[in-house]
Amino acid sequence: MLKILKKIDLTIDEEEILRLLAHHKRKEETIKTKLLNLIKETKALSKDMLHPQGMFKIVDKMALKEGPYFRGEDMIALGLCTIGDELENKVSQLNQQGKLAQAVMLDAMGSVAAESTADFLNLQVCQWCQKKGLGSSQRFSPGYGDWSLEGQRFIFSLLPAERIRVKLNPSCMMIPRKSVSFAIKIGEEFKSLKTKKICETCNLKNCPYRK
């Protein structure tokens, strides 16, 4: 079962943008106020640059046997989403113009928007599972934890990424850059699974963006 979503309403969390900018480690309220004002200005700038869309596919064990990471699983959901390339093109333009602060802020906003798009897709998968009486695991992406970045090839082999204009380069990096791919394990054994934050399942303990 494949579902493609072209219209997605995004919620841009200002506190999450501050976290990405590592402001959570600072105490100066004056700096925070200035950053929040810059965020508001950047939000207005980015309003017409965000084009969120995505897809997810429920994959059974017949397809999973081709990917060694998921052998033994009965069913997973594979997801892929993007906010398009307009925002990152604007970031490049701002950098070339020497407007570095605005470029950094816009880039952080794009990252939050991409994650918000992935959260929306995640919710659609959870709702599908509930209707089927199944549970779902935390979503996780290639390149995090013990799933290598090469896992991108498996995802792109099973999803029609071209329908949302996302490509994979030879280094397994996605284009546009503000795109997210992920997998979610599905099964009755996950029905009673306690929800964990993504950072609790990642082994990068010293990551500066750890929640």
Buried (B, 14 or more C-beta within 10 A) or exposed (E): EEBBBEEBEBEBEBEBBBBBBEBBEEEEEEEBEEBBEBBEEBBEBBEEBBBBBBBBBBBEEEBBEEBEBBEEBBBBBBBBBBBBBBBBEBBEEBBEEEBEEBBBBBBBBBBBBBBBBBBBBBEBBBEBBEEEEBBBBBBBBBBBEEBEEEBBEBBBEBBEBEEBBBEBEEEBEBBBBBBBBBBBBBBEEBEEEEEEEBEEEBEEEEEEEEE
